[in-house]
C-alpha cells in the first residue's frame, strides 16, 4: 500500500509562523526530507525521533526522488521547504517528478501552504503589497537572464510593486545592479526600496532606501527586496502602497 507524501511549508523560520496544519504534518511524518538549512528551521521537537534525509542546495532532484520512493514503499513522508512550498520551492518539482513516474494517481501527495517570504518581508516593511505586485527571481540557474530581464522590464513598466527573490549571491553579483537599472527606466529616484534579511530569524535586518541610493552590496541570498510602484511612499520609515481607500472616501492620497 502506497504511503502519503506531504510537501510541508515551514514559513519564514519563526516557530510561531509555522501553521498548525504543517506542524501536525511534521509530527506524524516517519521520514522528513529537506535541504539542511531548511531542516534547521523546523522546531527541533518535531524532528526528534524521525528519520531525516538532507542534501545540499543542488540536491533537489535527489530529495524529491527519495521522498517519492519512500512514499511508494508505504511510508509517511514530509518534504520541507522554507516559506511557502509552492513559491519558488519544492512543490512543483515533487509533482513534476511524480507525473514523470506516473505516480500522481498512485500516491496521496498533498501540498500544505505556509507563510511565504514575500508576506513576511512585507509585514516587516509595513504595507507595500496592498496593491498589484509581481514577483521575479534573479536566479538565472534555470531561467535565462534574457527572460528575467524581459519580465523585470514588463513588470516595472506596468507599475507593479516588485518583489525580488534570490537577488544576489557571491557568484551572481552583477544581476541585481542590472535589475535596478531596468527598474529605474520606469521609476523615479525617490521610489522606496525595502530590504529584509533573515525575516523572523536570528540576525533579522529591515531597512528602506531611495532607489537612487540603494546599495546592492548589502544584499545576499538571505535577503528579499520590495521595490515600490509609482505610488509607494515611506511613512515614518514604513513602506505604504495605497490601495485607493483614502481617495475613495475623499481623504486624498
Backbone torsions as a table, in degrees:
resi	resn	phi	psi	omega
1	UNK	NA	130.2	-179.2
2	UNK	-68.8	151.8	179.7
3	UNK	-92.0	-158.6	-177.6
4	UNK	-122.7	133.5	176.9
5	UNK	-117.2	118.6	178.4
6	UNK	-112.4	125.8	175.6
7	UNK	-90.4	111.4	-166.3
8	UNK	-105.8	127.9	177.6
9	UNK	-89.3	125.7	-177.6
10	UNK	-90.1	-10.6	-176.1
11	UNK	76.6	-169.7	-174.8
12	UNK	-66.3	-26.2	-179.7
13	UNK	141.3	-26.7	176.6
14	UNK	-75.9	129.6	-178.2
15	UNK	-57.9	-28.0	179.8
16	UNK	-68.1	-18.8	-179.5
17	UNK	-100.8	8.4	171.1
18	UNK	-82.2	122.0	-174.9
19	UNK	-67.4	152.6	176.4
20	UNK	-56.3	-38.4	179.4
21	UNK	-61.2	-44.2	-179.9
22	UNK	-71.4	-36.8	176.3
23	UNK	-60.0	-43.9	179.4
24	UNK	-64.2	-39.0	-179.7
25	UNK	-63.7	-41.3	177.5
26	UNK	-66.4	-36.5	-179.1
27	UNK	-65.3	-32.6	-176.8
28	UNK	-96.8	-5.9	-178.9
29	UNK	-71.2	144.3	172.6
30	UNK	-89.3	-37.7	-178.3
31	UNK	-126.0	129.6	178.0
32	UNK	-117.3	125.4	-172.7
33	UNK	-117.4	133.7	178.1
34	UNK	-178.4	164.5	169.8
35	UNK	-60.9	138.2	-172.3
36	UNK	-54.8	-42.3	-178.9
37	UNK	-63.0	-33.6	178.7
38	UNK	-72.4	-38.1	176.7
39	UNK	-62.0	-32.6	178.1
40	UNK	-66.5	-19.5	179.1
41	UNK	-81.8	-19.6	-177.7
42	UNK	-75.2	142.9	176.8
43	UNK	-56.1	127.3	-175.6
44	UNK	-55.0	-34.6	-177.5
45	UNK	-65.7	-23.0	179.4
46	UNK	-83.7	-14.2	177.7
47	UNK	-97.0	-17.4	-176.3
48	UNK	-58.8	130.0	177.7
49	UNK	78.9	1.9	-179.8
50	UNK	-95.8	154.6	167.6
51	UNK	-81.6	130.7	-178.4
52	UNK	-116.0	139.7	175.2
53	UNK	-128.8	116.5	-179.5
54	UNK	-127.9	153.4	175.1
55	UNK	-138.0	176.2	176.1
56	UNK	-76.9	-173.6	-174.2
57	UNK	-59.4	-35.5	-176.0
58	UNK	-94.9	17.2	-177.9
59	UNK	-98.5	25.2	-174.9
60	UNK	-60.1	-44.7	-178.3
61	UNK	-64.8	-40.9	178.0
62	UNK	-62.1	-43.9	-179.4
63	UNK	-64.9	-45.5	-178.9
64	UNK	-63.5	-42.1	179.8
65	UNK	-64.3	-42.5	179.5
66	UNK	-65.0	-38.3	178.9
67	UNK	-65.1	-42.4	178.6
68	UNK	-65.5	-41.2	178.4
69	UNK	-61.1	-43.1	-178.9
70	UNK	-66.1	-41.3	178.7
71	UNK	-65.1	-39.4	179.3
72	UNK	-65.1	-27.4	178.1
73	UNK	-81.8	1.9	175.1
74	UNK	101.4	6.8	-177.3
75	UNK	-90.3	158.9	175.1
76	UNK	-96.3	118.0	-168.8
77	UNK	-122.4	141.6	171.4
78	UNK	-120.1	125.2	172.3
79	UNK	-103.6	121.9	-173.3
80	UNK	-104.3	147.8	172.6
81	UNK	-139.7	149.5	174.1
82	UNK	-74.7	164.1	-179.0
83	UNK	61.9	-133.7	175.0
84	UNK	-103.5	128.8	-174.1
85	UNK	-64.6	-15.8	179.4
86	UNK	-96.2	1.3	-179.0
87	UNK	-113.9	104.5	-177.8
88	UNK	52.6	39.0	-173.0
89	UNK	-140.8	-157.2	-164.1
90	UNK	-81.2	-15.9	-174.9
91	UNK	-59.0	-43.3	-178.1
92	UNK	-63.2	-46.1	-178.7
93	UNK	-64.2	-42.3	178.9
94	UNK	-58.4	-45.0	-179.2
95	UNK	-70.1	-38.9	178.0
96	UNK	-62.9	-46.0	-178.5
97	UNK	-67.9	-37.6	176.4
98	UNK	-62.9	-39.9	178.2
99	UNK	-64.7	-42.8	179.1
100	UNK	-60.0	-36.0	-178.4
101	UNK	-89.1	0.2	-179.0
102	UNK	70.2	31.8	-173.7
103	UNK	-104.6	-2.3	-175.0
104	UNK	-64.2	-29.8	178.3
105	UNK	-94.0	-16.2	-179.5
106	UNK	-85.9	-38.2	-175.8
107	UNK	-101.4	153.0	172.5
108	UNK	-93.3	98.0	-178.1
109	UNK	-108.4	125.3	-177.2
110	UNK	-124.8	135.9	175.5
111	UNK	-106.2	121.3	-176.6
112	UNK	-105.3	120.4	-174.8
113	UNK	-73.7	161.2	178.2
114	UNK	-148.1	-174.7	178.6
115	UNK	-78.3	113.5	-177.8
116	UNK	-76.2	159.6	-179.7
117	UNK	-57.3	-37.7	-178.3
118	UNK	-64.2	-36.7	178.9
119	UNK	-70.6	-38.2	178.0
120	UNK	-65.1	-46.4	180.0
121	UNK	-63.2	-43.0	-179.2
122	UNK	-62.1	-41.3	-179.3
123	UNK	-63.4	-38.6	-179.7
124	UNK	-72.7	-28.9	-179.4
125	UNK	-83.8	-23.5	-178.2
126	UNK	135.2	-107.2	178.8
127	UNK	-146.7	62.4	-177.3
128	UNK	-82.0	-12.3	-173.5
129	UNK	-111.1	28.2	-177.2
130	UNK	-83.4	2.6	170.9
131	UNK	-131.9	-173.6	-174.2
132	UNK	-57.0	139.7	178.9
133	UNK	-145.1	162.3	178.3
134	UNK	-130.9	148.3	177.9
135	UNK	-111.8	133.7	177.2
136	UNK	-135.0	131.5	172.9
137	UNK	-94.9	135.5	178.7
138	UNK	-89.8	2.9	177.6
139	UNK	-73.8	121.3	178.7
140	UNK	-102.7	22.0	178.4
141	UNK	-67.5	-32.7	179.9
142	UNK	-126.3	-9.2	177.5
143	UNK	-121.0	125.2	-178.9
144	UNK	-58.5	141.5	-178.2
145	UNK	-59.5	-33.3	179.6
146	UNK	-60.5	-37.0	178.2
147	UNK	-69.3	-42.3	178.8
148	UNK	-60.8	-43.4	179.2
149	UNK	-60.8	-43.2	179.7
150	UNK	-62.2	-40.9	-179.9
151	UNK	-67.5	-41.9	177.4
152	UNK	-60.3	-47.8	-177.0
153	UNK	-63.1	-42.5	-179.5
154	UNK	-66.2	-43.9	-178.1
155	UNK	-68.1	-42.1	178.7
156	UNK	-66.4	-40.0	179.5
157	UNK	-66.2	-27.6	178.3
158	UNK	-87.2	4.4	176.8
159	UNK	65.1	32.3	170.2
160	UNK	-74.7	143.6	160.0
161	UNK	-61.8	139.7	-177.3
162	UNK	-111.0	127.7	171.0
163	UNK	-104.3	123.3	-174.9
164	UNK	-111.3	113.8	175.7
165	UNK	-93.3	158.0	176.3
166	UNK	47.1	53.8	-168.7
167	UNK	-72.4	-31.1	-173.4
168	UNK	-165.6	139.7	173.6
169	UNK	-136.4	177.7	-179.9
170	UNK	-61.1	-37.2	-178.5
171	UNK	-88.3	-21.4	-179.2
172	UNK	-114.8	75.2	-173.8
173	UNK	-103.6	-5.0	-177.6
174	UNK	-101.9	-17.1	-173.9
175	UNK	-68.0	-38.6	-178.0
176	UNK	-65.9	-47.9	175.5
177	UNK	-56.5	-39.1	177.4
178	UNK	-65.1	-41.8	179.2
179	UNK	-61.9	-41.2	179.6
180	UNK	-66.8	-32.7	174.4
181	UNK	-63.3	-41.8	178.7
182	UNK	-63.3	-45.1	179.7
183	UNK	-61.8	-39.3	-177.0
184	UNK	-65.0	-16.7	173.7
185	UNK	-64.3	-26.9	-171.6
186	UNK	-116.0	-10.5	-175.7
187	UNK	-123.6	149.0	177.7
188	UNK	-73.9	163.6	-177.5
189	UNK	-64.8	-22.5	-179.0
190	UNK	-87.0	0.8	-179.8
191	UNK	-56.7	127.0	179.6
192	UNK	-70.0	138.5	173.4
193	UNK	-122.8	117.6	179.4
194	UNK	-96.2	140.5	178.5
195	UNK	-125.5	126.3	175.8
196	UNK	-126.0	127.0	178.1
197	UNK	-119.8	133.5	179.4
198	UNK	55.1	52.2	-179.9
199	UNK	-56.5	124.2	177.4
200	UNK	58.9	32.4	174.9
201	UNK	-132.6	166.0	173.9
202	UNK	-56.8	139.5	-178.7
203	UNK	85.0	13.6	-179.7
204	UNK	-56.0	137.1	176.3
205	UNK	-140.0	133.6	-177.7
206	UNK	-131.9	130.7	178.8
207	UNK	-153.0	165.4	176.2
208	UNK	-143.9	145.4	-179.1
209	UNK	-146.8	166.0	172.6
210	UNK	-69.4	147.1	178.1
211	UNK	-55.0	-41.1	-178.0
212	UNK	-65.9	-22.8	-175.6
213	UNK	-106.0	-3.3	-170.9
214	UNK	-66.0	133.2	-178.3
215	UNK	-102.4	107.1	-178.0
216	UNK	-67.6	-19.8	-176.6
217	UNK	-66.4	-20.0	-178.1
218	UNK	-83.8	-2.7	-172.2
219	UNK	-97.4	142.6	174.1
220	UNK	-141.7	-170.8	-176.0
221	UNK	-73.7	-7.9	175.4
222	UNK	-93.4	9.5	-175.9
223	UNK	-108.0	155.9	170.0
224	UNK	-135.2	139.0	-178.4
225	UNK	-110.2	146.6	171.6
226	UNK	-128.5	116.6	-179.7
227	UNK	-103.7	123.6	-176.1
228	UNK	-67.2	164.8	172.5
229	UNK	-92.8	-166.7	-176.7
230	UNK	-66.2	-15.2	-179.0
231	UNK	-106.2	-13.0	-177.0
232	UNK	-64.7	138.8	179.8
233	UNK	-140.7	166.8	174.8
234	UNK	-99.8	128.2	177.1
235	UNK	-122.3	106.0	-177.8
236	UNK	51.7	41.7	177.6
237	UNK	86.4	-5.4	179.8
238	UNK	-98.1	133.9	174.1
239	UNK	-78.5	130.2	-180.0
240	UNK	-133.2	125.3	172.6
241	UNK	-109.6	111.1	-176.9
242	UNK	-61.2	137.8	174.7
243	UNK	-87.8	-24.0	-179.6
244	UNK	119.0	-0.6	-176.6
245	UNK	-64.8	-41.7	-177.5
246	UNK	-62.0	-43.1	178.2
247	UNK	-66.2	-40.5	-179.2
248	UNK	-59.6	-35.8	-177.8
249	UNK	-102.3	21.1	171.5
250	UNK	70.9	25.6	-178.6
251	UNK	-101.3	-5.7	-178.3
252	UNK	74.3	165.2	178.7
253	UNK	-144.3	NA	NA
